[in-house]
């Protein structure tokens, strides 16, 4: 870093440390805090919001065969956009980056509101994913340039809390909108909120971010192969009538292997290079994160099961869809107090409990589920969330501790969210394959999805054991 750049950064930092109101929601900072929180919650709520609305959308415009693509298209776009955050800030500054994110999200939401076919709706979701992926990453990345140093920790906590808020707000808003038959209005409202937050950016955020880092070039090869893998798996159910679904699945699996091969050799990668270093535990952290996050994707289908198998209203089906996330969020408040021994036990206990909860959810399916059975569904889903929340904070700490170099540790921890998005995208595509094998029988589809997720979660015991062994060797 040049002396001039150093002086500029230090001068800005000193200015932030100076006097002024250090309350996050004071008149001086409330707009900036609202932008950071609003952008994050728009992304965080979107999967739950859309999952709660999907039964109403399919009933209106059809396209049930593309059900899985609604989530997969959004998530693939978000994965790619999440890698653009640093470069977008460097090129356009904090204000410009947020304007791009809110604009993409608003355009996607507006397009969703006027979609007349499921193909157009999926396309609108991809555009939403581009804007949402940027917004999710910008929430943390812009704190430094938007707020005084004394508020950085509070702002980071606020942004983190928005993920839990999204799990609560998304199902309720989606369910109410579905109940009223107003799904188009709901997406129009989302577009309006994104536009409002974008307007606030113009005056509230700095034109240029304060940074001395040169962003790495995009890992084009890795992203192209990863997107191809998810797309191939998502296309498989559509090719089933022609008998070519097995070929699409095989191609998707081969592309996943190719993704890992490219990542291990490329100079610029999606995941940190440490993940492929011999003897480094980071790879096992990411594999465990991916298997645990696989369970979250059942929430895409739960509102559908709740309405069509349980006879629930869209509102209650939406809340049922958030049961796993509520268990996750609540358990994290407890698990952060775990001692080393309990944290190690959670490494294998969490995937085991998640596998049991997914299997139980599958076993509880029936054509006409009673209130007692639906309550058992909710309990199974909450237990799945408890399993994830029991270990997730400790995986973040493990990631940060993989290297003595602070920058490498930060990069390793930041890649946890990228791993989550990759897992969501790939598992969403797999669920479409599981559901297609049911040949229209919703009970069988629910069973196949649940048992498939139970198998994936159960595999998480392997990386859990490897992490326990790494901890013992390090002592």
Order of alpha helices (4+ residues) and beta strands (2+ residues): alpha-alpha-alpha-alpha-alpha-alpha-alpha-alpha-alpha-alpha-alpha-alpha-alpha-alpha-alpha-alpha-alpha-alpha
